[in-house]
Structure formats: structure tokens, C-alpha cells
Amino acid sequence: MKEIVIKKEDAVFWMDQSGCWRNSSGKFRKKKVIDLFHQSIAKDDDGYFIAQVRDGILEKVYFRVEDTAFFVFEVLINDDIILTLNTGKLLALDPGNLYVRDDHLYLDHENERIKFSERAMMQISSIIEEEGDHLVIYVRGNAFPIPEAPSSATAQETTDHFYQPS
């Protein structure tokens, strides 16, 4: 199959630090386009891209991210805590993989950094408490401390850095 590849430096769209798609005209507004882009996110050795096959040609467009390509958009709290990602994927929360950086909550999963959207933060805040100088999340009656990661201002480039909570 023939391939057309657009490098991220040449892409006319990107994902901002809040998980919104943007181009030079501003934030994308059409939900159908936004959902299609989110569901099409993939990654290879060259970075994040979206792809589609049209007229027998694979079109692959790499894009820039201001923080990460993956976001928690919704949190369902029951016996288990289920996270809905921007890609549509459902993920059971592993509280041991949470951390805070620059006042934002993140989760590491399968070597990917996933950021909680503002809406998801509001949803999960009911089970997070401040204890002393750190946060703790309560899951099934157990307390899990949420470590603070180095600030992105002092860490390596955030699009290439992957924090491993201890």
C-alpha cells in the first residue's frame, strides 16, 4: 500500500496541554472530527500520529503535543475506578502509578504518560485528600500516597520524559 507521511514539523494541527486539538485558527469545534482524531492516535518510533486509508493510500500525519497525547476524560468511581481515556479506551486505575507534576495529576500506563483533564480531576477529587504536604488517594479503603514528580521546568522535555513513580 502506498503511504503519504507528514512529519510533525509540517503538520497543521497539534494537541494542546489540555488534550484539545488545535490548528492556526484555534481549538477544533466539531465533535465528530475531535472524536475521530482522538480515536485514531497511534505511536511508533517517530512519535504520535493519526492515520487513515483513503483511496487505497495510507495517510499518516505525525503531530506535536504540548504535554502528552493521552488524557483521562472521565472517571467512574465504584468498587473499581474506571478511567475513560480520550481515545475511548477504558482503563482500571492502578493508584500506585499516579503522580503529581506542576499541580496536574498524571498516571503512567504501559510506558505512556496520561494526564487527567480538569473534568476528570473534579470527578476523582472526592477520593483524594491532602495529608501534610502530599496527596493521598483512597481506593477500597486503602490509602495510596501520590508522589510529586520533578517540575517540568526542571525535568527533561516533557514530550520525551517519562516519570517512573517509586
N, C-alpha and C positions, 0 to 999 in steps of 0.2 A: 504494500500500500504506500502510495506517495505521502510524504509528510511536509507540512509547512510549519516551521518553528519560528516563533517570535521571541527574541531574548527579552529578559525583564527590563533591560535598559530602554528597549524600544516599545514596550507595552504602553498603551494609553490609559490603562486603569491600574489601580493598586488597592490594597486593603489597609485601612487606617488602624490606629491603635485601639479603636472601639469595636472592630470587627465589621465596619461598614465598607462597602465597595465605593470607590471614588474614581472620577476622572477629572479632566481640567475644568469641566462645567460644574463640579461639585459632587455631592453624595447621590448615588443611584437611588431612584424613587420607585421603580416598577418592581413590585414584589416577585412577579414571575421570573424576571431576569436575575434578581438578587438570589432567590432560592436556587435557580439553575446554576449560578456561579458557585454558591456555597457547596452544593451537592457534587459539583464537578472537581473540587480541589483534589489534587494528587501531588505527589512529591517524588522526585528522583535525584540523582547525584547533582543535577544542575539547579535544583531548587523547586519551589512550588509552582504549579501550573494548572490551568484548566484546559480541557481538550474536548473536541467534538469531531465527529466524522461527518463530512458533508460532501456529497457527490463523489464518494469513494476516496476522498482525501482527508487524512488526519491533520487537523489544525490544532496546534499545541502552542499556547501562549503562557510564557512564564511571567510572573507578576511580582512586584515588590510588596513587602509587608512592613508596616511601621513597628510592629511588635511581634505578632505571631499570626499564623493563618487559621488557628483553631481557637474557638471560643465556646464557653458554656452559655447557652441562651436561655435554658430553663432548668429548674431544679425541682424534682418531685420527692418530697420527704414522706416516707412511710417507714416500714421496718428497715428496708434498704433505701439508700439515697440514690436516685437515678438522675443522671445528668443528660440533657439533650444538647448535643453539640450543633454548631452552625451547619455542619454537613448533614444533619439529620440522624446521625449515629447516636444510639443510646449507650450510656456507659454507667456502670455501677461505681459509685465513689469509693476509692481507697483513701481514707483520711490520712494515711501515712505518706501520701505523695503530694500533699498540699504544702504550699509555702506562700509567703507574702513578699512582694518586692514593690517598692515605691507606692505603698498603700493600695496595691492591687493584689487580689487573690489569684493564684495560679495552681495548676495541677500538672504534674508530669505523668505522661502515659505513653508507653511504647516509644520512648525517645522523642516525644513531641511535647512542647510546652503549650498548655491550654489555659487561656485566660478567662476568668469569669466576667461576663458582661455586667453592667450596672444592675440590670433587672435580675440576673441570677444571684448577684450579691445580696440584693434585698430579700430574695427568697431563702437563701441559705443562712442569712444573718440570725434567724430565730434559734439556731443551734450552735452559734458561735458566741463565746464570751471572752471578755478581756480579763486576764488573771495576771496581776502585776504588770510587767512590761511586755507581755506576749499574749497571743490569742490561743484559745483552745476550742476545738470543735467536739461536740458530744454526739456520739453515734452509738445507738443501742446501749445507752447508759455508761459507756466508756469515754474517758476524756483523752483526746489526742492533741498534743501541743502542735501549733502551726509555726514552723521556724520562719525567721526573717532571712531572706536572701540578700546578698550584697546589692546595693543600689545599682540600677542600670547605668548610672552616670560613672560608677567606678568599675563596673563589670565590663567584659568584652562586649563587642557589638551585639545587641540583643537579638538580632535576627539569626546569629550564628551561635550564640551562647546557650547552653543547656545546663540549668542548675540541677544538681542532684541533692535533694534534702537528705540530711543524715538520719 
